[in-house]
Amino acid sequence: MCSCVRRSRALSPALSPALLPRLLLLPPTGYRAAGRGLSTSPRRAAVAGGDSQPLPLPGQARVVICGGGIVGSSVAFHLAKLGWSDVVLLEQGRLGAGTTRLCAGIVSVAKPISIECQMANYSNSLYQGLEEETGVKTGYVKTGSLCLAQNQDRFLSLKRLASRLKVMGISCNIIKPKEVAKLHPLVNIHDLVGALHLPADAVASSPDVNHALAVAAAGHGVQILDRTTVQQVLIEKGQVMAVETDRGSIECEYFVNCAGQWAYELGQGSETKVSVPLHGCEHFYLLTKPLQDPLPPSTPVVIDMDGRMYARPWQGGLLSGGFEKNPKPIFTEGRNQLEIQNMQEDWDHFEPMLSSLLRRMPSVESAEIHQLVNCPESFTPDMRCLMGEIPSVAGYFVLAGMNSSGLAFAGGAGKYLAEWMTYGYPTANVWPLDIKRFGNLQSSRTFLRHRVMEVMPLLYELKVPRWDFQTGRQLRTSPLYDRLDTQGARWMEKHGFERPKYFVPHGKGAEYSPAAHYRFSILKPITWVYIYNIYIYIYIYIYMLFTNLFLCV
């Protein structure tokens, strides 16, 4: 174990388990709506909570939502806002007792694709006004964020991201290292090339936001029942008919799977199996006690993707985590716990992220450790969340697999799914997130376990054009695959099917290997010259062909 871990442990000898701080506490499960006249009377909404007897299970509903985390609460809230009645939200444990409980609480719009930026931007706006609407404190603080670049390739990618965000009307600025030091006093800027400043980014308490969304949904007539486990969805002739729980059945037209870590098992548990391709990985972050000079709550979030770490202010200290190169898959044989608990500490595994934190913020070395949190996060095969209606079952919708961005995505994702259910398609282009992009072959546990080990590190890798995953390949191949492969084909994969991307010259296999193809791809891949030559050859061939045809005529 490296010296930095030994030093850090010595800073706080008492690392015995303690109650999690307020950020991590479960919200109350009984709701009293406040602000703007919201009411949770039996005529308007029903919420089961605390240790009281659960409320009676309704015999029928128009929509049943499974999952009382922030995603399920967002869907319920937005359906109610769009005028849906007879909406029931079911939670097997206590509301917010899943991944929502242990979320790091960062709301940032720095996402790789436009639809994710739109979802995060809407979520930010929603959470900002949620406290006023519901009277529930959400811990929302507009801090801004700093995305750091240690090299020119990263700096170029941040400039590209800034261009996209400005087109969408999101405020952002490319700044120099000296400006970074002015905005965040702890950041070491000596190895930085520049940064992207997002002044509208924020932090919030995920369980408190979930509580507020549930209060707002209840105030609009949604029935919320905890301690009710969905056992299976009853499907007849390709249509959702009812939901079977441990307390009875509910007839319904629509079912929404927002079960998070349990979404895969829930899909497989019905007689008509539904594929929800996601898998859990352990995710670590560190909580420190207040620093000698406590950080103000408005201190910007720091995202150092080259260092694979992030850090945000937390109760005068820091909350810092990251996405390591060697993630640890979890629950490979399925889940059975009703609620997610803080799992076992692994300081050896967290050491690279701790080292990155100390390099980026050297003064933090004197801080005392409060706790190392280890919580499960669900990841999908392509780093994008799962949204939409299952193609084989009418009325069965899914919203899950947030790839460690549940708080940032929940508001926007819930809005777009509610629009999808209401109008037949949302007001934004969510095609990159549509669950129909995956088939059954991409839903096996073996495939998912290996793929998420590649996906999680890629969250902080440079997003190069036309990247192809290296794990879970050759699921579907054509009869010509072997022949084309021997002729130098380099492959890409779509929907699990292998397709030729380009061909390399004979005897140059090593030079045009997949690794070489991506070596300088932030600017121009090494294979570009050969692909260009193929294009010119085909262009000349077609030109000559049509010229000869014209002369013959």
C-alpha positions, -999 to 999 in steps of 0.1 A, spaced: 0 0 0 14 34 -9 25 59 16 -4 83 9 -29 57 21 -9 50 53 -7 87 60 -44 93 53 -53 65 77 -30 79 103 -49 112 101 -80 96 115 -73 65 136 -109 59 144 -123 46 111 -149 25 129 -184 24 113 -206 53 123 -239 67 113 -237 82 78 -239 120 78 -271 139 69 -263 137 32 -266 99 33 -296 96 57 -328 81 44 -355 107 40 -387 102 60 -412 79 43 -443 97 55 -451 129 35 -467 162 44 -469 184 14 -460 220 20 -459 251 -1 -484 262 -28 -512 244 -11 -501 208 -18 -521 183 1 -516 146 9 -551 139 20 -566 105 12 -586 120 -16 -555 133 -33 -527 109 -25 -518 80 -3 -483 75 11 -473 46 33 -445 54 56 -426 49 88 -435 19 109 -473 24 105 -495 -2 88 -491 0 50 -520 15 32 -543 -8 13 -532 -19 -21 -555 -5 -49 -571 -31 -71 -564 -13 -103 -545 17 -116 -537 32 -150 -499 33 -143 -478 13 -119 -442 25 -113 -418 1 -96 -389 18 -78 -390 46 -52 -356 61 -60 -351 94 -76 -358 81 -111 -392 65 -102 -402 96 -82 -393 118 -112 -415 97 -135 -444 98 -111 -440 136 -106 -439 143 -144 -468 120 -152 -489 138 -126 -479 171 -140 -491 160 -174 -525 152 -160 -523 114 -155 -545 100 -128 -545 66 -111 -507 65 -108 -492 42 -82 -456 41 -71 -444 10 -54 -411 6 -34 -400 -27 -19 -382 -11 10 -382 25 21 -383 54 -4 -348 63 -16 -331 33 1 -313 22 -31 -285 40 -49 -303 73 -44 -294 71 -7 -256 71 -14 -254 94 -45 -225 118 -45 -250 147 -53 -234 164 -84 -256 179 -111 -233 187 -140 -242 192 -177 -207 181 -189 -220 150 -207 -207 133 -239 -239 135 -260 -264 162 -265 -295 145 -251 -277 138 -219 -267 175 -217 -303 184 -222 -315 160 -195 -290 173 -170 -298 209 -178 -335 204 -172 -328 185 -140 -307 214 -128 -335 239 -134 -361 216 -118 -341 210 -86 -334 247 -83 -372 255 -79 -382 223 -61 -377 236 -26 -399 266 -32 -426 244 -48 -427 217 -21 -413 233 10 -388 204 13 -352 214 17 -331 197 -11 -296 209 -2 -294 226 -37 -264 249 -40 -253 264 -73 -215 258 -71 -204 257 -108 -179 231 -119 -144 230 -133 -135 203 -159 -97 202 -159 -74 194 -188 -39 181 -183 -31 178 -220 -40 193 -254 -62 164 -264 -84 168 -234 -84 206 -238 -96 201 -274 -124 178 -263 -135 203 -237 -136 230 -264 -158 208 -285 -181 202 -255 -182 240 -249 -193 246 -285 -222 221 -282 -233 235 -248 -233 271 -262 -255 260 -291 -280 246 -265 -279 279 -246 -259 266 -216 -235 291 -201 -198 279 -202 -163 293 -206 -129 280 -215 -105 294 -190 -68 294 -182 -51 277 -153 -47 310 -134 -84 315 -135 -89 280 -121 -68 290 -91 -90 320 -85 -122 300 -86 -109 271 -64 -81 278 -38 -71 242 -33 -65 232 -69 -29 226 -80 -26 242 -115 10 234 -124 3 206 -148 -29 221 -163 -34 233 -198 -68 248 -193 -103 241 -181 -140 243 -189 -160 264 -164 -197 256 -161 -211 283 -137 -246 268 -136 -237 234 -123 -248 225 -88 -248 200 -59 -278 187 -40 -288 160 -16 -301 132 -37 -323 117 -9 -338 151 -2 -345 158 -38 -362 124 -40 -382 133 -10 -393 166 -26 -403 149 -58 -423 123 -39 -441 151 -19 -449 169 -52 -461 137 -69 -483 129 -39 -497 164 -39 -508 158 -75 -526 126 -67 -500 99 -70 -503 70 -45 -470 60 -30 -467 27 -12 -434 14 3 -427 -20 17 -445 -35 -13 -424 -58 -35 -432 -63 -72 -429 -100 -79 -437 -101 -116 -456 -83 -144 -485 -102 -158 -484 -101 -196 -511 -114 -220 -508 -114 -258 -479 -89 -257 -497 -64 -234 -493 -55 -198 -523 -66 -178 -514 -65 -141 -486 -63 -116 -483 -90 -89 -469 -80 -56 -463 -97 -22 -496 -80 -10 -518 -88 -40 -523 -78 -76 -529 -44 -93 -546 -44 -128 -529 -17 -150 -524 -5 -185 -488 7 -181 -459 -5 -161 -427 14 -156 -395 -4 -145 -375 21 -125 -360 -5 -102 -324 5 -106 -301 -22 -94 -331 -46 -94 -343 -37 -129 -326 -66 -146 -340 -92 -121 -374 -77 -123 -374 -80 -161 -363 -116 -160 -388 -125 -132 -419 -124 -154 -432 -153 -175 -425 -132 -206 -389 -122 -199 -380 -86 -205 -343 -77 -212 -330 -48 -192 -292 -49 -198 -274 -34 -169 -249 -46 -143 -237 -33 -109 -202 -21 -101 -187 -9 -68 -183 29 -67 -161 45 -41 -159 81 -27 -142 96 3 -158 120 29 -135 142 50 -142 161 81 -142 199 78 -109 213 67 -88 238 88 -102 265 65 -137 250 58 -147 251 22 -177 274 15 -207 255 2 -205 274 -31 -170 262 -39 -169 248 -75 -170 210 -81 -137 198 -96 -138 171 -123 -103 159 -133 -109 133 -159 -72 128 -167 -67 121 -130 -99 100 -129 -113 119 -99 -139 144 -89 -143 165 -57 -171 186 -44 -175 206 -11 -193 187 17 -200 201 51 -168 222 52 -147 193 39 -146 173 7 -164 145 -10 -141 129 -36 -144 98 -58 -136 87 -93 -138 60 -119 -109 36 -118 -94 16 -146 -100 -17 -128 -136 -16 -116 -152 -43 -94 -184 -59 -108 -209 -68 -81 -241 -89 -77 -230 -112 -105 -256 -137 -94 -284 -112 -88 -297 -91 -60 -319 -100 -31 -315 -73 -5 -344 -49 -1 -321 -19 5 -286 -9 -4 -261 -5 24 -227 10 25 -205 -20 15 -170 -30 27 -142 -4 25 -114 -12 1 -85 13 7 -61 -6 -16 -86 -3 -45 -93 34 -37 -56 43 -35 -52 55 -72 -81 79 -67 -68 91 -34 -34 97 -49 -50 117 -77 -69 138 -51 -37 145 -32 -19 155 -64 -46 178 -75 -53 192 -40 -20 188 -19 -34 207 11 -61 180 16 -34 156 29 -38 172 64 -76 166 64 -92 140 87 -111 112 71 -147 108 80 -156 77 59 -149 58 27 -182 50 11 -186 20 -12 -219 19 -30 -232 0 -60 -239 18 -93 -256 3 -123 -239 6 -157 -252 -2 -192 -233 -18 -222 -227 16 -239 -225 41 -211 -260 55 -219 -291 50 -198 -320 28 -208 -353 45 -217 -384 36 -236 -410 9 -243 -401 -27 -246 -406 -37 -283 -422 -71 -274 -446 -59 -247 -470 -30 -252 -473 -8 -221 -440 -19 -205 -416 10 -201 -381 11 -187 -360 39 -172 -329 26 -155 -291 23 -158 -280 59 -151 -243 51 -152 -235 70 -120 -255 101 -131 -288 94 -115 -293 128 -98 -281 147 -129 -304 127 -153 -334 119 -132 -353 151 -137 -349 152 -175 -352 115 -180 -384 114 -160 -398 143 -180 -390 127 -214 -404 93 -204 -436 109 -192 -439 127 -225 -432 95 -244 -461 77 -225 -484 107 -230 -478 118 -266 -462 86 -281 -427 102 -283 -409 128 -262 -402 164 -272 -364 157 -275 -345 132 -296 -339 103 -272 -330 78 -299 -295 73 -285 -311 62 -252 -339 40 -266 -337 5 -250 -345 -11 -284 -308 -6 -293 -300 -38 -274 -311 -73 -281 -313 -104 -259 -278 -115 -267 -265 -83 -249 -284 -91 -218 -266 -122 -205 -249 -119 -172 -216 -130 -186 -217 -104 -214 -227 -76 -189 -201 -85 -163 -173 -82 -188 -187 -52 -206 -192 -30 -175 -155 -36 -166 -147 -18 -198 -176 8 -196 -169 23 -162 -133 34 -170 -145 49 -202 -166 75 -184 -134 95 -179 -116 85 -210 -113 108 -240 -144 103 -261 -128 95 -295 -149 93 -327 -161 59 -338 -149 40 -307 -157 3 -307 -159 -17 -275 -134 -46 -272 -154 -69 -248 -185 -89 -257 -177 -91 -294 -186 -116 -321 -221 -122 -307 -235 -122 -343 -214 -127 -374 -222 -132 -411 -212 -164 -430 -185 -142 -447 -169 -132 -414 -139 -156 -415 -132 -148 -452 -133 -111 -447 -112 -113 -415 -84 -131 -434 -85 -104 -460 -77 -77 -434 -111 -66 -422 -112 -44 -391 -146 -47 -374 -173 -25 -358 -203 -37 -339 -239 -26 -342 -267 -43 -322 -243 -71 -315 -236 -77 -352 -201 -75 -366 -196 -53 -396 -165 -45 -416 -152 -10 -409 -123 -9 -433 -96 -33 -447 -59 -31 -441 -32 -39 -466 -16 -73 -466 13 -76 -442 4 -44 -422 -19 -60 -396 2 -47 -367 4 -12 -381 -33 -10 -385 -44 -29 -353 -74 -16 -333 -50 0 -308 -32 18 -335 -64 30 -350 -73 49 -318 -38 61 -309 -42 96 -322 -79 96 -330 -87 128 -311 -72 145 -342 -66 120 -370 -63 82 -366 -32 65 -381 -55 45 -404 -69 77 -420 -44 77 -449 -53 42 -460 -91 48 -456 -87 79 -477 -68 60 -504 -97 34 -505 -122 63 -509 -102 79 -538 -99 45 -555 -136 38 -553 -144 74 -565 -121 71 -595 -135 36 -603 -171 48 -603 -162 79 -623 -145 59 -650 -174 34 -650 -200 61 -656 -177 79 -681 -174 47 -702 -212 42 -700 -217 78 -712 -193 73 -741 -209 41 -751 -243 58 -753 
